[in-house]
Amino acid sequence: MLKIILADNQAIFRAGIAKVLAVEDDIRIVAQAQSVEQMMVAVEKLRAAVLVFASSFLPNLDAVVQAAAKAQTRMLVIAENGEKPERYLNVGVQAVVFRSITGDDLLKCVRRMIDGEKFVHESKGPANNPEHDDFVGARVRDRLTPKELRIVALIVQGFKNKEIAVQLGTTEQVVKNYLRNVYDKIGVSDRLELALFTIHHRILAEAAAATTSGPTPTGTASAAQ
């Protein structure tokens, strides 16, 4: 049984990853940490095979590496777009992935780590025709308005409706209306299913993430009003 610790302050994303991994018969999620302190305690006490943790949990990378080495725990960093994997690989981290990784790719990464390999997840380049590889993700992306994509990104990051409303300069009720539209367009019923769907479809995840790097969209979906 492969014991895995998940550490990420984005609750929805963490829950989505847990659901992806927990369906495997030989994998057990032994802890989910939402703070650095919880993560360090889990690593020391549980001695899991793999620690999956967000790069934002690294105020002291050396301390995490030392604790993991002592517990014989392999490390997988969930990096943000634009980060350099070498920063982590050079100090002993076995794998680096980005938030746009699919559930299948994450599972493959974990298994390759157990076999002693180092692994870096790289986004597909234009030559690989991601639109063709993920027709469903591309179609959903094209159906969502810029503001709906922004809301999807914030949901995956773990923001609550009230917090999303503040970021978008609108009301909580309007955000709920947008979410109902998003659920209907994608065919999901709640926030966790939305996060899981986004994680599984890289092209949608990247489109949503791109909306958080620029100004808040000003377009309005008429059906949400």
Secondary structure, DSSP 8 states (H G I E B T S, - for coil): -EEEEEE-S-HHHHHHHHHHHHTSTTEEEEEEESSHHHHHHHHHHH--SEEEEEGGG-TTHHHHHHHHHHTT-EEEEEE-TT--THHHHTTT--EEEETT--HHHHHHHHHHHHTT--EE-----GGG-HHHHTHHHHHHHHHS-HHHHHHHHHHHTT--HHHHHHHHTS-HHHHHHHHHHHHHHHT--SHHHHHHHHHH-HHHHHHHHHHTSS-------GGG-
